[in-house]
Amino acid sequence: MLEAIVAFKAAGLDHSKHFVAVTGAGSKLDITAVSENWLARFPMWDWVGGRTSALCAVGLLPAALQGLDISALLDGAAAMDAVTRRPTTAENPAALLALMWHFATDGRGTKDMVVLPYKDRLLLFSRYLQQLVMESLGKEHDIQGNVVNQGIAVYGNKGSTDQHAYVQQLRDGVNNFFVTFIEVLKDRDAKTSLEVEPGVTAGDFLQGFYLGTRAALSEKDRHSVTITLPDVSARTLGMVIALYERVVGLYASLVGINAYHQPGVEAGKKAAGAVIALKLKLAATLAATPGQAFTAEALATAAGSPDQAELAFKILEHLAANKSSGVKKRAKTPWYLSTYRT
């Protein structure tokens, strides 16, 4: 936000006439938006996690600004929500997919999930699934408090091009994964769909890549799941988002973990805050002793954090690489004898 404010100011624009906030009532951002009279404010409830916020204002606002039909998006999500509430497993796609994950990973995350969507417009979908699945299912403890170290690692990219970076490893390397193929049945409209060869369109080649890759992996007993989409419309996108949101909840129930908290994320934020606090202490110690050179270990000790020498070294290297910090480095061998001063 601060970077954006500076950019608007440099362009001679009043940012408050252009900025909107999507945040919880009473948050620091909300208070800033009110005090500066921003263009608009949209609600974000504290019980909605970031990874499941695509279908609230967090995701709907940017989607609308990009021209996506958000009413259709929500209609699709509502339709999938109804289907994935069915009590009969065979009629519930989310339950079936959760069971497939459980089978593929032995219910213990023993295999990673490789996501390969065969459509350019789904390029970012594998990254969305990466956060949704890993943040929801990557848990140290189950709901009884037992250490279980659960989770499914997710990686992937665009199948149409990036399969070439994966297939050799997936077919002939370590069998420590299962693939989620995402195929889209509808190609571009006939008026814009080009024939790459006589009678063969780019869409035909995409299907050939997908089916050929699936067959090549199956020959080596590599497991895969296929999600078939009729098209990449707003309604279909809403359906597939709602599908996966329900799947992570059901899978979490199967393995006995809480899919809706994120203690690891909070620990990361706390650790980041500790790094900033140490940086300020190091900078203050250098400022109080101008011209005096310290090794990272000596400066950490002088700043009252003798057990943080390695972290101090990383911070000082960053400061020394940026002239605006005023920190100067004298490199020595071995590296840990290098000194820093202002």
C-alpha positions in Angstrom: 0.0 0.0 0.0 2.8 2.4 0.9 4.5 1.8 -2.4 1.2 2.5 -4.2 0.7 5.8 -2.3 4.2 6.9 -3.3 3.5 6.1 -6.9 0.2 7.9 -6.9 1.8 11.0 -5.3 4.6 10.9 -7.9 2.0 11.0 -10.6 0.2 14.0 -9.0 -2.8 11.9 -7.9 -4.7 11.8 -4.7 -4.7 8.1 -3.8 -7.7 8.4 -1.5 -9.9 9.1 -4.5 -8.8 5.8 -6.1 -8.2 3.4 -3.2 -10.7 0.9 -1.8 -10.2 -1.3 1.2 -11.2 -4.9 1.6 -10.7 -5.6 5.3 -12.3 -6.3 8.6 -14.3 -3.6 10.5 -12.0 -1.7 12.9 -8.7 -3.0 11.4 -5.8 -0.6 10.9 -6.6 -0.6 7.2 -10.2 0.1 7.8 -9.3 3.0 10.2 -7.0 4.4 7.5 -9.6 4.2 4.8 -12.1 6.0 7.0 -9.7 8.7 8.1 -8.5 9.4 4.5 -12.0 9.1 3.0 -11.1 6.4 0.5 -13.4 5.7 -2.4 -15.0 2.6 -0.8 -14.7 -0.1 1.8 -15.8 -3.7 1.5 -16.2 -6.2 4.4 -13.8 -9.1 5.2 -14.9 -11.2 8.1 -12.3 -12.6 10.5 -13.7 -16.2 10.1 -12.8 -16.2 6.4 -9.3 -17.4 5.8 -7.3 -15.9 3.0 -7.1 -19.2 1.1 -11.0 -19.5 1.1 -11.6 -15.8 0.3 -11.8 -16.1 -3.5 -15.6 -16.0 -3.4 -16.0 -13.1 -1.0 -15.1 -9.4 -1.6 -11.4 -10.3 -1.6 -11.7 -12.2 -4.8 -15.0 -10.8 -6.2 -13.9 -7.2 -6.4 -10.7 -7.7 -8.5 -12.7 -10.3 -10.6 -15.4 -7.7 -11.3 -12.8 -5.1 -12.2 -11.4 -7.5 -14.7 -14.8 -7.9 -16.4 -15.6 -11.4 -15.0 -19.3 -12.1 -14.4 -19.3 -12.5 -10.7 -23.0 -13.3 -10.5 -22.3 -16.3 -12.7 -19.2 -17.1 -10.6 -21.4 -17.2 -7.5 -24.1 -19.1 -9.2 -21.6 -21.8 -10.1 -20.2 -21.9 -6.6 -23.8 -22.2 -5.1 -24.6 -25.1 -7.5 -21.4 -27.0 -6.5 -22.1 -26.3 -2.8 -25.5 -28.0 -3.2 -24.0 -31.0 -5.0 -21.1 -31.5 -2.5 -23.6 -31.6 0.4 -25.1 -34.8 -0.9 -24.9 -37.6 1.8 -24.4 -40.4 -0.7 -20.6 -40.6 -1.5 -21.1 -41.9 -5.0 -23.2 -38.8 -5.8 -20.8 -36.3 -4.1 -17.8 -35.2 -6.2 -16.0 -33.6 -3.3 -16.3 -36.8 -1.2 -15.1 -38.9 -4.1 -12.1 -36.6 -4.7 -11.2 -36.5 -1.0 -11.2 -40.4 -1.0 -9.0 -40.4 -4.1 -6.5 -38.1 -2.3 -6.6 -40.4 0.7 -6.0 -43.5 -1.5 -3.2 -41.8 -3.5 -1.3 -40.6 -0.4 -2.1 -43.4 2.1 -3.9 -40.8 4.1 -0.5 -39.6 5.3 0.7 -37.3 2.6 3.2 -39.8 1.3 2.8 -38.5 -2.2 2.8 -35.0 -3.7 0.1 -33.6 -6.0 1.2 -32.3 -9.4 -1.4 -30.1 -11.0 -1.4 -29.8 -14.8 -4.2 -27.7 -16.3 -4.5 -27.9 -20.1 -5.7 -24.3 -20.7 -3.7 -21.1 -20.7 -6.5 -19.3 -18.7 -6.0 -21.8 -15.9 -2.3 -21.0 -15.5 -2.6 -19.6 -12.0 -5.1 -22.3 -10.8 -2.3 -24.7 -9.7 -0.9 -21.9 -7.5 -4.3 -21.3 -6.0 -4.6 -25.0 -5.2 -1.1 -24.9 -3.7 -2.1 -22.4 -1.1 -5.6 -23.9 -0.5 -4.4 -27.5 -0.1 -1.1 -27.0 1.7 -2.2 -24.3 4.1 -5.4 -26.2 4.9 -3.9 -29.7 5.3 -0.3 -29.1 6.4 -0.8 -29.6 10.1 1.5 -30.8 12.9 -1.3 -31.9 15.2 -4.6 -33.6 14.7 -7.8 -32.4 16.5 -6.9 -34.6 19.5 -3.5 -32.9 19.9 -1.5 -35.8 18.6 1.6 -35.1 16.5 0.7 -36.4 13.0 2.6 -34.1 10.5 -0.2 -34.2 7.9 -0.4 -32.5 4.5 -0.2 -32.9 0.8 2.5 -30.9 -1.1 1.2 -29.3 -4.3 3.1 -28.1 -7.3 2.5 -27.7 -11.0 2.0 -25.2 -13.7 0.4 -25.1 -17.2 0.2 -28.6 -18.7 0.2 -27.4 -22.3 3.8 -26.2 -22.1 5.3 -27.0 -18.7 4.6 -30.8 -19.0 7.9 -30.9 -20.8 9.6 -29.8 -17.6 7.9 -32.5 -15.6 7.1 -35.6 -17.7 10.6 -37.1 -17.7 10.8 -37.0 -13.9 7.1 -38.1 -13.5 7.4 -41.1 -15.8 10.8 -42.4 -15.1 11.8 -40.8 -11.7 10.8 -41.4 -8.1 7.2 -42.4 -7.8 6.3 -40.0 -5.1 3.4 -38.1 -6.6 0.0 -38.3 -8.2 -1.1 -36.0 -11.0 -4.3 -33.9 -11.2 -5.0 -33.3 -14.9 -7.5 -30.5 -15.6 -8.9 -30.8 -19.1 -11.3 -28.3 -20.8 -13.6 -29.7 -23.4 -14.5 -26.4 -25.2 -11.9 -25.0 -27.5 -11.8 -21.4 -28.8 -14.7 -20.5 -31.1 -14.5 -21.8 -34.6 -13.9 -18.3 -36.0 -10.7 -17.9 -34.0 -9.5 -21.5 -33.7 -6.6 -22.1 -36.0 -5.8 -25.3 -37.8 -2.2 -26.2 -36.9 -2.3 -29.0 -39.5 -5.1 -29.8 -42.0 -8.0 -31.0 -39.9 -6.2 -30.5 -36.6 -6.7 -27.5 -34.3 -4.6 -26.2 -31.4 -7.3 -27.6 -29.2 -6.8 -31.1 -30.7 -3.1 -30.9 -29.9 -3.9 -29.8 -26.3 -6.0 -32.9 -25.9 -3.4 -35.0 -27.5 -0.8 -33.7 -25.0 -3.1 -34.4 -22.1 -4.2 -37.9 -23.1 -0.7 -38.9 -24.3 0.9 -37.8 -21.0 -1.8 -39.6 -19.0 -1.2 -42.8 -21.0 2.6 -42.5 -20.7 2.3 -42.2 -16.9 -0.2 -45.0 -16.6 2.2 -47.3 -18.4 4.5 -46.8 -15.4 1.8 -47.2 -12.8 1.8 -43.5 -12.0 -1.6 -42.5 -10.5 -3.6 -39.6 -11.8 -7.0 -37.9 -11.3 -8.7 -36.0 -14.1 -11.0 -33.0 -13.6 -13.0 -32.4 -16.7 -14.4 -28.9 -17.2 -16.9 -28.1 -20.0 -15.4 -24.7 -20.5 -13.6 -21.8 -18.7 -16.6 -19.7 -18.0 -17.2 -17.7 -14.8 -19.8 -20.2 -13.7 -17.5 -23.2 -14.2 -14.7 -21.4 -12.4 -17.0 -20.8 -9.5 -17.9 -24.5 -9.4 -14.4 -25.7 -9.4 -13.3 -23.3 -6.7 -16.2 -24.4 -4.5 -15.4 -28.0 -5.3 -11.9 -27.8 -4.0 -12.9 -25.7 -0.9 -15.2 -28.6 0.1 -12.6 -31.3 -0.7 -10.0 -30.0 1.7 -12.6 -29.9 4.5 -13.7 -33.4 3.8 -10.2 -34.7 3.5 -9.3 -33.0 6.8 -12.2 -34.9 8.4 -10.9 -38.2 7.0 -7.5 -37.7 8.6 -8.7 -35.9 11.8 -7.2 -32.5 11.4 -8.5 -28.9 11.4 -8.4 -27.5 7.9 -9.4 -24.0 9.0 -6.6 -22.8 11.2 -3.0 -22.0 10.3 -0.6 -22.0 13.3 2.4 -22.4 11.0 1.5 -19.2 9.1 1.1 -17.3 12.4 4.5 -18.7 13.5 6.1 -17.4 10.3 4.6 -13.9 10.8 5.9 -13.9 14.4 9.4 -14.9 13.2 9.3 -12.2 10.5 8.5 -9.7 13.2 11.5 -10.9 15.3 13.8 -10.4 12.3 12.6 -6.8 11.9 13.1 -6.2 15.6 16.6 -7.5 15.5 17.4 -5.4 12.4 16.3 -2.3 14.3 18.5 -3.2 17.3 21.5 -3.8 15.0 21.0 -0.5 13.2 20.7 1.3 16.5 23.9 -0.2 17.9 25.8 0.7 14.8 24.4 4.3 14.9 25.4 4.6 18.5 29.0 3.6 17.7 29.8 5.4 14.3 33.0 4.2 12.7 33.4 1.2 14.9 33.6 -2.1 12.9 31.9 -5.2 14.2 31.7 -8.8 13.0 28.2 -10.1 12.8 28.7 -12.2 16.0 30.2 -9.2 17.9 27.4 -6.9 16.8 24.7 -9.4 17.7 26.3 -9.6 21.2 26.5 -5.9 21.5 22.9 -5.6 20.5 21.9 -8.0 23.3 21.2 -11.0 21.0 24.3 -13.2 21.2 22.4 -16.2 20.1 21.4 -14.6 16.8 24.7 -14.2 15.1 23.7 -16.1 11.9 20.6 -14.0 11.6 22.5 -10.8 12.2 24.9 -11.8 9.4 22.0 -12.2 6.9 20.5 -8.8 8.0 23.9 -7.0 7.8 24.6 -8.5 4.3 21.3 -7.1 3.2 21.9 -3.7 4.7 25.4 -3.5 3.3 24.1 -4.2 -0.2 21.8 -1.1 0.0 23.7 2.2 0.2 20.6 4.0 1.7 21.1 2.0 4.9 24.5 3.7 5.6 26.0 0.3 6.5 29.4 -0.4 5.0 31.0 -3.8 4.8 34.7 -4.8 4.8 34.9 -8.3 3.3 37.3 -10.8 4.9 38.2 -14.4 4.6 36.6 -16.5 6.0 33.3 -14.8 5.5 32.3 -14.7 9.1 35.2 -12.4 9.9 33.8 -9.6 7.6 33.1 -6.4 9.5 30.3 -3.8 9.3 30.1 -0.2 10.4 28.3 3.1 9.7 
